[in-house]
Amino acid sequence: MQGSNTIVKNQQSCCFMFSRNGIPCPFRSLRTNSNRIFYYSTRQGNEVNCICIDDQDNNQLVQVCWDLDDEKTRCREIKSLKQTMNETGLKEGTIVTCAQEDHIQEEHLNIHVVPGWKFFLK
């Protein structure tokens, strides 16, 4: 992975994502594939909820939000993922929502928008 300015916080930061709002947290699902799950802050100060690092170099970026209906929310979530992908060299990221599904391709980057139930099945 590239990116010398990576700011990593402890794994506990992902544990509480959205639990107070009743949205299921993907932390447990992510833990089945990786023991190293971190919070990521870009050089510009934007945040990605989880970056999962495994030994086979199948690293994964996961952002979680209720939905992308609000344009400000959509822009913020996509911007954070794009910045992180550019800093880390990853070409794909995932936004986990309550019920939305979409595929966003911008520049050379792929963002998969998946509902929580589908994310937890993989």
N, C-alpha and C positions, 0 to 999 in steps of 0.2 A: 504494500500500500504506500502511496505517496503522501506528501503533506506533512511538512515539518511543524506547522503551527497548530496541530491537532490538540484540542483541549478535551481531555477525557475525564469524566467524573465516574464515581463508583457505580456498580451495577444496581444499587438500590434506587437510583433515580428513575429507572424504567419500571420498577415495581409498582409505583403509585400512579402511573399515567392514567388519568381519567377515572380512577376508581371512585372519586367523590361524585362524579357525574353519572355513575352507573354504566359507563362504557367498559366492556371487558378489556382488560389489558393483555396484549399479546406476549408479555414477558414469559409466561410459562411455556407457551407454544414455541417461542424462540429458544428457550433453554434446552429443548429436546435435541436441537441441532448444534448448539454452541454453548460453551461454558463462559465465553468471553463476550459479554454484551455491555455496551457502553453508550453513554450519552455523548453527542458530538456537537460542538459549537464551531461554526465557521470563522474564518478570519474577519468577516464582516459582522459577526455577532449573531448570526441566525443559528437556529438550533434544529437538530434532527433527534427524535426521541430515542432511537436505538441504532447502533451500528454493531452488527454481529460479526465476529471474527472467528473463523474456524481454521483448523490445521490444513485443510485441502485448498485453501485460498478461495473458498466460495463465500466471500464476504457479502453481507446483506445490509441494506439501509431500510429502515422502517420508520415511517411517520404515521401518527394516529390522530384522527380528528373525526368529529361526529359526521360532518358532510362537507362537501365543497360547493354548496349552493351560493354562499356569500362570496362575491368576487374578491373581497379583501382576504378572506380565509384561503381561497383557492390560490391566489397569487403568492401569499406568504408560504404556504405548504410546498408549492412547486419551487419557489425561489430557494427555500432552504435545502431541498433535495438536490436541486441543480448545483448549487454552490458546493455542497458536500461531495457530490459526484465528481465535480471538476477538481476539488482538492485531493480526493482520495484515488482518483483514476477509475472509479467504478462507473459502469455504463448503465446500470439499472437500479431503480429504487421502487419502493412500494409505499402507497398511502392506504392505510386500513381505515375504512369508514364503517358507519352503521349499516348502510344498505347499498351504497353506490358502487358501480363497476364501470371502468373506463380504461382506456390506454392512451397515454399522452406521450407523444414523441416530439421532442424539441431538440434541434441541432442533432447531435449524435447520441442523445440520452433517451432512455426509455423509462417511463414511470407507469407502473401498474397500479390502478385504483381498484381495490377489492373490498367487498363487504367482509366484516369480521368473521362470519360463519365460514366463508370460503377460505379465508386466511388460516383459520384454525384447523381446517381439514387437511392442509398440505403438510 
